Amino acid sequence: MTSTAPHAPPPAQPDRDLIVRVRDLRKQYDVHEKDPGFLGSLRAFVRRQTRTVHAVRGVSFDLHAGEVIGFLGPNGAGKTTTLKMLSGLLHPSGGEVRVGGFEPRRRQTAFLRTITLVMGQKQQLLWDLPALDSFRVNQAVYEIPDDQFHATMREFDDVLNLGPILRKQVRKLSLGERMKCELAAALLHRPKVLFLDEPTIGLDVNMQHNVREFIRAYNERERATVILTSHYMADVTALARRILIIDGGAIRHDGDLADLTARGTGRKTIKLQLTRPITAEALAPYGDVIRADGLDAELSVPRADVSARAAALLGALEVADLTVEDPPIEDVIGQLFGHPEGTQP
Ligand SMILES: Nc1ncnc2c1ncn2[C@@H]1O[C@H](COP(=O)(O)OP(=O)(O)OP(=O)(O)O)[C@@H](O)[C@H]1O
């Protein structure tokens, strides 16, 4: 008789696709406070008063290769502080972070080659020199071989049309031109993890679109992992499937964009185009009037009543076009977290 020894369970496979692992991450700042004026300064000099600001309070999440997440929250929610800890610029007060297997705070060379941090409100390009000089500096810093440098420049130029602006002094570039160069400079070393903090801030709609398309193409080509914060929901809805919402330093939602919209306000928006001008009063019986500008109107109605209200509108008015949409994501987020103005500053 033969006996078969029970098979040992196979060893757990490491999750090779796990790129960012954050556990119970915390950051607090000790802020010195003083009352205004000379007396306040004197008092603070004699007895220093300190207050602790809990900017990030126990945040946990995982990100896999190629994933793009929208990292949203109202002003002061803790987004920038989290991104700075992920990129090693700030040391956490507690918890764990791993990015590409590295501990960011150690800022090892291999880690710095893996990541990039773009802050729309801060510039990295040398102000008095042409952008091309900053690109050359980055080439030297990251030890990018010449052929790779030229190939990357050609590829970025195809999408961003950098040619005409590379030799102009950075201080003379428009905001949009500068942002294109900032992004290209930040991605020259082909990082696998992108921390993008408001990359489209202040740009006009066209330029926002260009920057978005550039990020999308880069993400697809490199299978890069992207964390994106933006006050422009169009950036988020165009690029991210998954949304992380932070408020008061803690994660309030981590899931699909679609789930968030469904969880939303319980209402839908009916958009109307009419053949005759109409007033808000005349539309009021059909729902909450958001807008009534002559031939265009928008109504907010409960989700459950959409069909009945749409049928009533089509029956009673001369409607050229009628569409039903989810409310803007800003409204959904604003309502969920008690910031009625959404995440707009
Ligand atoms: N160096 C600092 N010293 C003291 N408090 C700080 C410091 N940096 C940030 N904070 C505070 O920490 C909290 C989180 O700030 P953080 O910049 O991370 O928010 P945010 O979500 O990026 O906001 P915004 O959308 O306005 O940029 C805020 O209350 C902010 O005032």
Ligand as a Chemical Component Dictionary entry (heavy atoms), coordinates in Angstrom:
data_LIG
# 
_chem_comp.id                   LIG 
_chem_comp.type                 NON-POLYMER 
_chem_comp.pdbx_formal_charge   0 
_chem_comp.three_letter_code    LIG 
# 
loop_
_chem_comp_atom.comp_id 
_chem_comp_atom.atom_id 
_chem_comp_atom.alt_atom_id 
_chem_comp_atom.type_symbol 
_chem_comp_atom.charge 
_chem_comp_atom.model_Cartn_x 
_chem_comp_atom.model_Cartn_y 
_chem_comp_atom.model_Cartn_z 
_chem_comp_atom.pdbx_ordinal 
LIG N1  N1  N 0 3.504  72.510 6.001  1  
LIG C1  C1  C 0 2.333  72.503 6.609  2  
LIG N2  N2  N 0 2.232  72.936 7.879  3  
LIG C2  C2  C 0 1.054  72.924 8.522  4  
LIG N3  N3  N 0 -0.106 72.489 7.992  5  
LIG C3  C3  C 0 -0.077 72.059 6.724  6  
LIG C4  C4  C 0 1.145  72.053 5.968  7  
LIG N4  N4  N 0 0.845  71.568 4.726  8  
LIG C5  C5  C 0 -0.460 71.287 4.719  9  
LIG N5  N5  N 0 -1.026 71.580 5.918  10 
LIG C6  C6  C 0 -2.429 71.397 6.302  11 
LIG O1  O1  O 0 -2.745 70.026 6.109  12 
LIG C7  C7  C 0 -4.052 69.882 5.575  13 
LIG C8  C8  C 0 -4.002 69.125 4.257  14 
LIG O2  O2  O 0 -3.351 69.930 3.279  15 
LIG P1  P1  P 0 -3.077 69.442 1.787  16 
LIG O3  O3  O 0 -2.256 70.481 1.122  17 
LIG O4  O4  O 0 -2.557 68.054 1.818  18 
LIG O5  O5  O 0 -4.559 69.421 1.205  19 
LIG P2  P2  P 0 -5.089 69.262 -0.288 20 
LIG O6  O6  O 0 -6.137 68.215 -0.249 21 
LIG O7  O7  O 0 -3.947 69.048 -1.217 22 
LIG O8  O8  O 0 -5.765 70.675 -0.552 23 
LIG P3  P3  P 0 -5.894 71.589 -1.890 24 
LIG O9  O9  O 0 -6.915 70.926 -2.776 25 
LIG O10 O10 O 0 -6.386 72.888 -1.327 26 
LIG O11 O11 O 0 -4.520 71.683 -2.505 27 
LIG C9  C9  C 0 -4.617 71.295 5.457  28 
LIG O12 O12 O 0 -5.357 71.556 6.622  29 
LIG C10 C10 C 0 -3.386 72.163 5.398  30 
LIG O13 O13 O 0 -3.640 73.447 5.923  31 
# 
loop_
_chem_comp_bond.comp_id 
_chem_comp_bond.atom_id_1 
_chem_comp_bond.atom_id_2 
_chem_comp_bond.value_order 
_chem_comp_bond.pdbx_ordinal 
LIG N1  C1  SING 1  
LIG C1  N2  SING 2  
LIG C1  C4  DOUB 3  
LIG N2  C2  DOUB 4  
LIG C2  N3  SING 5  
LIG N3  C3  DOUB 6  
LIG C3  C4  SING 7  
LIG C3  N5  SING 8  
LIG C4  N4  SING 9  
LIG N4  C5  DOUB 10 
LIG C5  N5  SING 11 
LIG N5  C6  SING 12 
LIG C6  O1  SING 13 
LIG C6  C10 SING 14 
LIG O1  C7  SING 15 
LIG C7  C8  SING 16 
LIG C7  C9  SING 17 
LIG C8  O2  SING 18 
LIG O2  P1  SING 19 
LIG P1  O3  DOUB 20 
LIG P1  O4  SING 21 
LIG P1  O5  SING 22 
LIG O5  P2  SING 23 
LIG P2  O6  DOUB 24 
LIG P2  O7  SING 25 
LIG P2  O8  SING 26 
LIG O8  P3  SING 27 
LIG P3  O9  DOUB 28 
LIG P3  O10 SING 29 
LIG P3  O11 SING 30 
LIG C9  O12 SING 31 
LIG C9  C10 SING 32 
LIG C10 O13 SING 33 
# 
